[in-house]
């Protein structure tokens, strides 16, 4: 394991650049932080190299990480706490981060599953919400996610941290314009459901038979008017207490699991 002893090292400077979106877009890379996230991502082949603060990482974790890196032919570099503080994006981090390659999913390669579940995010702005939605989608068995161009960057460090390595485990088609989504729906047999309070039915009513898309909108403004025109059925989550709506990540999680629950019942 090679040691990096200077903040002027090219790899350290590169990591700092990747905290800015324009450099992530240029290099097609991003930073992933945390022992578990890096360990989960190593088998995917997306990790370029790993940086470890050997002063805070436990010996057992360090040896496990080094073994995994050797197995997947990934270089590991050690740094001191003083250098670590200049590159970590969280307070009291775990002492492990990696530079990873962005995984590009191209819309023309998309293939629909006969009874698949798909999520379309329209303008979600909070990185934590987006990361939680991606992580939940992986856990709920969602087949793919589609993100409009005005949704927050999926490679934002807060988003990446919230996904807990989920970024590498589900196809994500991002930066989509309205015409991209119109073309997608015109060439598939998906039924489109949108989470909307007005003129909606309970999300437990539809049978969600066949390919299903759930549209989730912006935290403050909901689904845009343009996309709302593509929605075939408006659905909402019942409120049993004095609250009008839920956080988009919570609402998305409930919808994903409800759809899968109904689909499983239909398949029996």
C-alpha positions as a Python dict, from the first residue, in 0.01 Angstrom:
ca = {
    (1, 'X'): (0, 0, 0),
    (2, 'X'): (160, 322, -122),
    (3, 'X'): (153, 631, 99),
    (4, 'X'): (45, 976, -19),
    (5, 'X'): (219, 1233, 198),
    (6, 'X'): (132, 1564, 32),
    (7, 'X'): (-186, 1761, -36),
    (8, 'X'): (-28, 1853, -369),
    (9, 'X'): (-45, 1492, -486),
    (10, 'X'): (-232, 1462, -818),
    (11, 'X'): (-479, 1211, -678),
    (12, 'X'): (-569, 1436, -386),
    (13, 'X'): (-619, 1732, -618),
    (14, 'X'): (-829, 1514, -847),
    (15, 'X'): (-1058, 1408, -561),
    (16, 'X'): (-1114, 1771, -465),
    (17, 'X'): (-1207, 1850, -826),
    (18, 'X'): (-1465, 1571, -829),
    (19, 'X'): (-1668, 1746, -559),
    (20, 'X'): (-1768, 1990, -834),
    (21, 'X'): (-2026, 1878, -1088),
    (22, 'X'): (-1847, 2019, -1393),
    (23, 'X'): (-1538, 1809, -1319),
    (24, 'X'): (-1748, 1499, -1252),
    (25, 'X'): (-1905, 1549, -1593),
    (26, 'X'): (-1567, 1605, -1757),
    (27, 'X'): (-1392, 1304, -1607),
    (28, 'X'): (-1700, 1078, -1586),
    (29, 'X'): (-1600, 990, -1229),
    (30, 'X'): (-1727, 1051, -877),
    (31, 'X'): (-1623, 1008, -513),
    (32, 'X'): (-1774, 736, -294),
    (33, 'X'): (-1718, 748, 83),
    (34, 'X'): (-1751, 485, 354),
    (35, 'X'): (-1615, 137, 419),
    (36, 'X'): (-1934, -54, 335),
    (37, 'X'): (-2011, 147, 23),
    (38, 'X'): (-1659, 98, -117),
    (39, 'X'): (-1659, -272, -30),
    (40, 'X'): (-1992, -321, -206),
    (41, 'X'): (-1874, -132, -515),
    (42, 'X'): (-1542, -312, -561),
    (43, 'X'): (-1692, -623, -729),
    (44, 'X'): (-1875, -401, -982),
    (45, 'X'): (-1550, -299, -1149),
    (46, 'X'): (-1628, 73, -1122),
    (47, 'X'): (-1362, 164, -861),
    (48, 'X'): (-1045, 327, -997),
    (49, 'X'): (-852, 357, -669),
    (50, 'X'): (-909, 370, -294),
    (51, 'X'): (-779, 619, -35),
    (52, 'X'): (-753, 512, 331),
    (53, 'X'): (-685, 713, 645),
    (54, 'X'): (-488, 445, 828),
    (55, 'X'): (-496, 647, 1150),
    (56, 'X'): (-870, 593, 1201),
    (57, 'X'): (-962, 277, 1008),
    (58, 'X'): (-971, -31, 1228),
    (59, 'X'): (-701, -288, 1153),
    (60, 'X'): (-952, -563, 1077),
    (61, 'X'): (-1140, -344, 828),
    (62, 'X'): (-816, -226, 673),
    (63, 'X'): (-693, -578, 607),
    (64, 'X'): (-1031, -681, 465),
    (65, 'X'): (-1034, -378, 237),
    (66, 'X'): (-677, -438, 116),
    (67, 'X'): (-758, -802, 41),
    (68, 'X'): (-1065, -702, -161),
    (69, 'X'): (-870, -438, -350),
    (70, 'X'): (-602, -691, -442),
    (71, 'X'): (-869, -937, -553),
    (72, 'X'): (-1021, -681, -789),
    (73, 'X'): (-687, -529, -893),
    (74, 'X'): (-756, -187, -741),
    (75, 'X'): (-475, 30, -601),
    (76, 'X'): (-494, 143, -237),
    (77, 'X'): (-323, 455, -101),
    (78, 'X'): (-279, 554, 262),
    (79, 'X'): (-292, 911, 390),
    (80, 'X'): (-265, 1085, 725),
    (81, 'X'): (-551, 1246, 917),
    (82, 'X'): (-430, 1594, 823),
    (83, 'X'): (-462, 1519, 451),
    (84, 'X'): (-786, 1327, 507),
    (85, 'X'): (-948, 1636, 659),
    (86, 'X'): (-881, 1826, 337),
    (87, 'X'): (-1069, 1576, 117),
    (88, 'X'): (-1351, 1423, 324),
    (89, 'X'): (-1697, 1570, 269),
    (90, 'X'): (-1845, 1448, 599),
    (91, 'X'): (-1766, 1522, 960),
    (92, 'X'): (-1624, 1220, 1144),
    (93, 'X'): (-1598, 1011, 826),
    (94, 'X'): (-1502, 643, 824),
    (95, 'X'): (-1158, 699, 673),
    (96, 'X'): (-1227, 524, 341),
    (97, 'X'): (-1313, 676, 5),
    (98, 'X'): (-1278, 576, -358),
    (99, 'X'): (-1276, 735, -699),
    (100, 'X'): (-1522, 549, -918),
    (101, 'X'): (-1624, 560, -1283),
    (102, 'X'): (-1973, 677, -1366),
    (103, 'X'): (-2196, 403, -1502),
    (104, 'X'): (-2370, 535, -1814),
    (105, 'X'): (-2709, 388, -1903),
    (106, 'X'): (-2823, 479, -2255),
    (107, 'X'): (-3192, 511, -2326),
    (108, 'X'): (-3170, 340, -2664),
    (109, 'X'): (-3039, 28, -2488),
    (110, 'X'): (-3341, 11, -2256),
    (111, 'X'): (-3540, -312, -2267),
    (112, 'X'): (-3873, -336, -2087),
    (113, 'X'): (-3958, -627, -1856),
    (114, 'X'): (-4307, -780, -1901),
    (115, 'X'): (-4412, -704, -1544),
    (116, 'X'): (-4141, -457, -1450),
    (117, 'X'): (-4156, -165, -1208),
    (118, 'X'): (-3999, 166, -1310),
    (119, 'X'): (-3958, 496, -1128),
    (120, 'X'): (-3950, 838, -1294),
    (121, 'X'): (-3820, 1126, -1081),
    (122, 'X'): (-3918, 1471, -1198),
    (123, 'X'): (-3711, 1750, -1045),
    (124, 'X'): (-3620, 1598, -708),
    (125, 'X'): (-3377, 1853, -564),
    (126, 'X'): (-3255, 1723, -230),
    (127, 'X'): (-2948, 1497, -270),
    (128, 'X'): (-3043, 1296, 38),
    (129, 'X'): (-3391, 1231, -99),
    (130, 'X'): (-3251, 1118, -432),
    (131, 'X'): (-2997, 889, -268),
    (132, 'X'): (-3261, 735, -44),
    (133, 'X'): (-3491, 680, -342),
    (134, 'X'): (-3215, 502, -534),
    (135, 'X'): (-3124, 285, -236),
    (136, 'X'): (-3491, 200, -178),
    (137, 'X'): (-3547, 124, -546),
    (138, 'X'): (-3268, -133, -537),
    (139, 'X'): (-3412, -292, -223),
    (140, 'X'): (-3766, -294, -366),
    (141, 'X'): (-3661, -466, -688),
    (142, 'X'): (-3726, -171, -921),
    (143, 'X'): (-3603, -256, -1271),
    (144, 'X'): (-3478, 92, -1371),
    (145, 'X'): (-3502, 460, -1280),
    (146, 'X'): (-3550, 760, -1507),
    (147, 'X'): (-3451, 1113, -1401),
    (148, 'X'): (-3545, 1438, -1568),
    (149, 'X'): (-3272, 1688, -1650),
    (150, 'X'): (-3372, 1921, -1365),
    (151, 'X'): (-3325, 1650, -1101),
    (152, 'X'): (-3021, 1687, -873),
    (153, 'X'): (-2697, 1523, -990),
    (154, 'X'): (-2689, 1153, -900),
    (155, 'X'): (-2314, 1180, -839),
    (156, 'X'): (-2339, 1459, -582),
    (157, 'X'): (-2143, 1335, -281),
    (158, 'X'): (-2450, 1352, -54),
    (159, 'X'): (-2652, 1152, -304),
    (160, 'X'): (-2378, 893, -341),
    (161, 'X'): (-2348, 858, 36),
    (162, 'X'): (-2724, 811, 74),
    (163, 'X'): (-2743, 540, -193),
    (164, 'X'): (-2511, 310, 6),
    (165, 'X'): (-2363, 170, -321),
    (166, 'X'): (-2707, 147, -483),
    (167, 'X'): (-2582, 356, -778),
    (168, 'X'): (-2402, 52, -916),
    (169, 'X'): (-2692, -187, -870),
    (170, 'X'): (-2971, -43, -1086),
    (171, 'X'): (-2987, 111, -1435),
    (172, 'X'): (-3039, 487, -1404),
    (173, 'X'): (-3123, 694, -1711),
    (174, 'X'): (-3062, 1055, -1616),
    (175, 'X'): (-3069, 1404, -1770),
    (176, 'X'): (-3382, 1316, -1969),
    (177, 'X'): (-3585, 1582, -2150),
    (178, 'X'): (-3960, 1570, -2205),
    (179, 'X'): (-3920, 1438, -2559),
    (180, 'X'): (-3702, 1152, -2430),
    (181, 'X'): (-3976, 1043, -2191),
    (182, 'X'): (-4246, 1084, -2455),
    (183, 'X'): (-4047, 863, -2692),
    (184, 'X'): (-3985, 606, -2418),
    (185, 'X'): (-4355, 578, -2335),
    (186, 'X'): (-4458, 573, -2702),
    (187, 'X'): (-4237, 271, -2763),
    (188, 'X'): (-4330, 71, -2453),
    (189, 'X'): (-4647, -63, -2295),
    (190, 'X'): (-4598, 96, -1955),
    (191, 'X'): (-4896, 218, -1752),
    (192, 'X'): (-4798, 551, -1593),
    (193, 'X'): (-4911, 640, -1240),
    (194, 'X'): (-4837, 979, -1088),
    (195, 'X'): (-4835, 1069, -718),
    (196, 'X'): (-5077, 1363, -705),
    (197, 'X'): (-5308, 1480, -426),
    (198, 'X'): (-5584, 1624, -648),
    (199, 'X'): (-5830, 1400, -837),
    (200, 'X'): (-5647, 1085, -731),
    (201, 'X'): (-5736, 739, -607),
    (202, 'X'): (-5572, 551, -321),
    (203, 'X'): (-5246, 387, -425),
    (204, 'X'): (-5387, 57, -300),
    (205, 'X'): (-5667, 46, -559),
    (206, 'X'): (-5490, -23, -896),
    (207, 'X'): (-5383, -378, -984),
    (208, 'X'): (-5054, -255, -1140),
    (209, 'X'): (-5069, -533, -1395),
    (210, 'X'): (-4798, -531, -1661),
    (211, 'X'): (-4508, -285, -1688),
    (212, 'X'): (-4564, -7, -1437),
    (213, 'X'): (-4410, 340, -1404),
    (214, 'X'): (-4450, 552, -1090),
    (215, 'X'): (-4381, 924, -1132),
    (216, 'X'): (-4260, 1121, -829),
    (217, 'X'): (-4229, 1498, -847),
    (218, 'X'): (-4036, 1787, -699),
    (219, 'X'): (-4045, 1829, -320),
    (220, 'X'): (-4223, 2163, -335),
    (221, 'X'): (-4407, 2170, -667),
    (222, 'X'): (-4481, 1807, -744),
    (223, 'X'): (-4493, 1670, -1098),
    (224, 'X'): (-4452, 1926, -1377),
    (225, 'X'): (-4755, 2010, -1592),
    (226, 'X'): (-4587, 1865, -1899),
    (227, 'X'): (-4524, 1527, -1738),
    (228, 'X'): (-4860, 1525, -1567),
    (229, 'X'): (-5017, 1510, -1911),
    (230, 'X'): (-4847, 1174, -1963),
    (231, 'X'): (-4983, 1029, -1639),
    (232, 'X'): (-5266, 780, -1699),
    (233, 'X'): (-5375, 742, -1338),
    (234, 'X'): (-5324, 976, -1043),
    (235, 'X'): (-5260, 800, -712),
    (236, 'X'): (-5211, 921, -356),
    (237, 'X'): (-5115, 773, -20),
    (238, 'X'): (-5391, 791, 243),
    (239, 'X'): (-5321, 1021, 537),
    (240, 'X'): (-5454, 878, 864),
    (241, 'X'): (-5336, 1173, 1071),
    (242, 'X'): (-5346, 1553, 1038),
    (243, 'X'): (-5081, 1578, 765),
    (244, 'X'): (-5133, 1671, 401),
    (245, 'X'): (-4836, 1498, 240),
    (246, 'X'): (-4513, 1300, 294),
    (247, 'X'): (-4148, 1354, 214),
    (248, 'X'): (-4086, 1239, -145),
    (249, 'X'): (-3841, 966, -39),
    (250, 'X'): (-4094, 822, 208),
    (251, 'X'): (-4377, 848, -43),
    (252, 'X'): (-4161, 681, -307),
    (253, 'X'): (-4070, 396, -76),
    (254, 'X'): (-4433, 330, 14),
    (255, 'X'): (-4535, 333, -353),
    (256, 'X'): (-4256, 98, -461),
    (257, 'X'): (-4341, -160, -198),
    (258, 'X'): (-4716, -127, -252),
    (259, 'X'): (-4678, -192, -625),
    (260, 'X'): (-4453, -491, -568),
    (261, 'X'): (-4689, -627, -303),
    (262, 'X'): (-4984, -607, -544),
    (263, 'X'): (-4781, -755, -831),
    (264, 'X'): (-4674, -1050, -613),
    (265, 'X'): (-5036, -1116, -516),
    (266, 'X'): (-5143, -1113, -881),
    (267, 'X'): (-4872, -1360, -978),
    (268, 'X'): (-4985, -1622, -725),
}
